[in-house]
């Protein structure tokens, strides 16, 4: 049975692609304070993505952390993920909800106000806003700026996860602008000490939110 998670209480969301050290890396960042995990891998076969997810799901379960599959509700269902995250051009939210059921986590990326407003009408669990700065993980997409994410958070009863360049050095400033939930990629995936980096970010975030 898939657990039911309250994302309103979760604020540090890791997106990670294929790694040779996935098991040890994932355990490290979870010990450091990551409280949501997404496998974000767009360039590999479904079989490889399933194999990666089957390494990640039990580790996330051990830590009581939701595991999200990127793009495909079918793959999320196949691996027993807690939910799926889709972009504007992926599976529809309605299709994801139909396949995964009422308790699954379904997230939707938004980049402009119209997309966000339309997303609020969908059966989503959370929305993402950004990237607030241009980032190599969203190649070719310009940064939206913090104002967009702040507007999104202010008019949503759902959690709004902010993407783009979040670090332990800037997360306090972002919280001060009304943001509460953050997606992190490079700060952890490129770290030489992922657990230390995750803990530093967690501490900076918790201090700002306190």
C-alpha positions in Angstrom: 0.0 0.0 0.0 1.4 3.4 -1.0 1.7 5.8 2.0 -0.2 9.1 2.0 2.1 12.1 2.5 1.4 15.7 3.4 3.6 17.8 1.2 2.7 21.0 3.0 5.2 19.9 5.7 7.9 19.0 3.2 10.3 21.6 1.8 13.5 20.1 0.4 12.9 18.3 -2.9 15.8 16.5 -4.7 15.7 15.9 -8.4 18.4 13.4 -9.5 19.3 11.6 -12.7 21.2 8.4 -13.3 24.3 7.9 -11.0 26.6 4.9 -10.6 26.5 5.6 -6.8 22.8 6.1 -6.6 22.2 3.9 -3.4 24.9 5.6 -1.3 24.2 9.1 -2.7 20.5 8.8 -2.0 21.0 7.6 1.5 23.5 10.4 2.2 21.2 13.2 1.1 18.2 11.7 3.0 20.3 11.6 6.1 21.1 15.2 5.5 17.5 16.3 5.4 16.0 15.9 1.9 12.3 15.0 2.3 11.1 14.4 -1.2 12.9 12.6 -4.1 12.3 12.6 -7.8 14.0 10.5 -10.4 14.3 13.0 -13.3 15.8 11.2 -16.2 14.6 12.0 -19.7 17.2 10.4 -21.9 17.2 6.8 -20.9 15.1 3.8 -21.9 12.1 2.9 -19.8 13.8 -0.3 -18.7 16.8 1.6 -17.3 14.5 4.1 -15.5 12.6 1.3 -13.9 15.8 -0.3 -12.8 17.0 3.0 -11.2 13.6 3.5 -9.5 13.7 0.0 -8.0 17.0 0.9 -6.3 15.6 4.2 -5.1 12.1 3.3 -3.9 13.1 1.0 -1.0 15.6 3.6 0.3 13.0 6.3 0.2 10.6 4.0 2.1 13.2 3.3 4.8 13.5 7.1 5.4 9.7 7.7 5.1 10.2 10.0 2.1 8.0 10.1 -1.0 9.5 8.9 -4.3 8.3 10.6 -7.4 8.8 9.5 -11.0 9.3 12.1 -13.8 7.0 12.3 -16.9 5.3 8.9 -17.0 2.4 7.8 -14.9 2.7 4.4 -16.3 6.3 4.0 -15.0 5.3 5.5 -11.7 2.6 2.9 -11.4 5.0 0.1 -12.5 7.6 0.8 -9.8 5.2 1.6 -7.0 6.2 5.2 -6.8 4.3 7.6 -4.6 3.5 9.8 -7.5 4.6 11.5 -10.7 5.7 14.9 -11.9 4.7 16.1 -15.3 5.5 19.0 -17.5 3.3 21.0 -19.8 3.9 18.5 -22.6 3.8 15.2 -20.7 0.9 13.0 -19.6 -2.1 15.1 -18.6 -2.8 15.5 -14.9 -6.2 14.0 -15.5 -4.7 10.9 -17.0 -2.1 10.6 -14.2 -4.9 10.9 -11.5 -7.0 8.3 -13.3 -4.1 5.8 -13.4 -2.5 6.4 -10.0 -5.6 7.1 -7.9 -6.8 9.7 -5.5 -4.0 9.5 -3.0 -1.1 9.7 -5.4 1.2 12.7 -5.5 0.9 14.5 -8.8 3.0 17.6 -9.5 2.9 19.9 -12.5 5.6 22.3 -13.8 4.6 25.9 -14.6 6.7 28.7 -16.0 4.2 31.6 -16.6 1.1 32.9 -14.8 -1.4 31.4 -17.2 0.1 27.9 -16.8 0.0 28.3 -13.0 -3.6 29.5 -13.0 -4.7 26.6 -15.3 -2.7 24.2 -13.0 -4.7 25.3 -10.0 -7.8 23.9 -11.7 -6.3 20.5 -12.2 -6.3 17.6 -9.6 -2.7 18.2 -8.6 -1.0 17.8 -5.3 1.6 20.5 -5.8 2.8 22.9 -8.5 6.3 24.0 -9.3 7.3 27.5 -10.4 10.5 28.4 -12.2 13.2 28.0 -12.9 13.8 31.3 -11.2 17.2 31.6 -12.8 18.4 29.9 -16.0 19.9 26.5 -15.2 21.5 23.8 -17.2 18.9 21.3 -16.0 16.3 23.3 -17.9 18.4 23.9 -21.0 17.0 26.7 -23.3 14.4 27.9 -20.8 15.1 31.5 -19.4 14.7 32.2 -15.7 11.3 33.4 -14.6 12.6 35.5 -11.8 11.6 35.3 -8.1 8.5 37.5 -8.6 6.7 34.8 -10.6 7.3 32.2 -7.9 6.3 34.6 -5.1 3.1 35.5 -6.9 2.4 31.8 -7.4 2.9 30.9 -3.8 0.8 33.8 -2.6 -2.3 32.7 -4.5 -2.1 29.0 -4.0 -3.4 26.8 -1.1 -1.2 24.0 -2.6 2.5 23.7 -2.0 4.5 25.5 -4.7 8.0 24.2 -5.2 10.5 26.7 -6.5 13.1 25.5 -9.0 16.4 27.0 -10.1 19.8 27.5 -8.4 18.7 26.9 -4.8 21.7 26.7 -2.4 22.4 27.1 1.3 23.5 30.7 0.6 20.3 32.0 -1.1 17.5 29.9 0.4 17.1 32.3 3.3 16.6 35.2 0.9 14.0 33.2 -1.0 12.1 32.4 2.2 12.1 36.1 3.0 10.2 36.6 -0.3 7.4 34.3 0.7 8.7 31.0 -0.7 8.5 27.8 1.4 9.2 24.8 -0.8 12.4 24.2 -2.8 13.7 21.9 -5.5 17.5 21.3 -5.5 19.6 19.6 -8.1 23.2 20.7 -8.7 23.9 21.8 -5.1 23.6 18.2 -4.1 24.3 16.2 -7.2 27.6 18.0 -7.9 28.7 18.0 -4.2 31.8 16.1 -3.1 30.1 15.6 0.2 26.3 15.2 -0.5 25.3 14.5 3.1 27.2 17.6 4.4 25.7 19.8 1.7 22.2 18.5 2.3 22.5 19.1 6.0 23.8 22.6 5.4 20.9 23.4 3.1 18.4 21.9 5.5 19.8 23.9 8.4 19.7 27.1 6.5 16.2 26.4 5.3 14.9 25.5 8.7 16.5 28.6 10.3 14.8 30.8 7.7 11.4 29.1 8.1 11.5 29.3 11.9 
